[in-house]
């Protein structure tokens, strides 16, 4: 086995049932339920026209500017997978464009995350295939390798293991570890329901704001008499 140039088997992945549940919870609520300690980095933004990303991670570690392993990942991806590529955040060469996105869609891939650059941005922006990336460039990729598939990767400190849950919306990306999915969902769903109820109180003019002044007093803030 050659470290740095290998394809490993996928040992596990979150179920389609959990994916569907998380699809209806805002990423911000999930993030809050994880104590706001995990994020995919503010550079990774949605490049598509709109829509939620959710699915188990098929991880790819690529050499910056090279998409050979990404091509193979798309060939072996199962329907519903999210292909997540750590290309070091390098923006010199695009790793994916319109044709590869079209191919991924025909394979049933649920979305793609590129810690790197894309091209054909106008076509991708006009579509609804979930694609997150760090930037855009017209310069194309190389196809030489090396790289790895189904290995742990990290993006801005967010560790992603194969089969973990990847979710993304307009606020950004988040990884929910495989073993934590049930507990995180319970807390995130409760948070989402609480925020919906609060929005209803705001609309009805019943929003209780006493907590603000009470917090200031508790923290010793000087206030007018």
Secondary structure as GFF3:
##gff-version 3
##sequence-region A 1 225
A	DSSP	beta_strand	5	7	.	.	.	ID=ss1
A	DSSP	alpha_helix	16	22	.	.	.	ID=ss2
A	DSSP	alpha_helix	27	33	.	.	.	ID=ss3
A	DSSP	beta_strand	45	46	.	.	.	ID=ss4
A	DSSP	beta_strand	53	62	.	.	.	ID=ss5
A	DSSP	alpha_helix	68	76	.	.	.	ID=ss6
A	DSSP	beta_strand	82	86	.	.	.	ID=ss7
A	DSSP	beta_strand	94	96	.	.	.	ID=ss8
A	DSSP	alpha_helix	98	106	.	.	.	ID=ss9
A	DSSP	beta_strand	111	118	.	.	.	ID=ss10
A	DSSP	alpha_helix	121	125	.	.	.	ID=ss11
A	DSSP	beta_strand	131	136	.	.	.	ID=ss12
A	DSSP	beta_strand	147	149	.	.	.	ID=ss13
A	DSSP	beta_strand	153	155	.	.	.	ID=ss14
A	DSSP	beta_strand	158	160	.	.	.	ID=ss15
A	DSSP	beta_strand	165	169	.	.	.	ID=ss16
A	DSSP	beta_strand	172	176	.	.	.	ID=ss17
A	DSSP	three_ten_helix	178	180	.	.	.	ID=ss18
A	DSSP	alpha_helix	181	203	.	.	.	ID=ss19
A	DSSP	alpha_helix	210	218	.	.	.	ID=ss20
###
